[in-house]
Amino acid sequence: MAEIRITQTKSTIGCKPNQVQTVRSLGLKRIGHVVVQEDRPEILGMVHTVRHLVTVEEVK
């Protein structure tokens, strides 16, 4: 299965509580932190919720 690299680019300060929890659920802890997740519908939905806080790249 394909994988995606998710990088937190902005702070969660001032964001809605559900967005803060979504960033934590993705495994991100601070600005610049990078995690690799599987390309599943659940993960893509979470990324869509916080798309203004993260960047996404496909891992080859």
Secondary structure, 3 states (H helix, E strand, C coil): CCEEEEEECCCCCCCCHHHHHHHHHCCCCCCCCEEEEECCHHHHHHHHHCCCCEEEEEEC
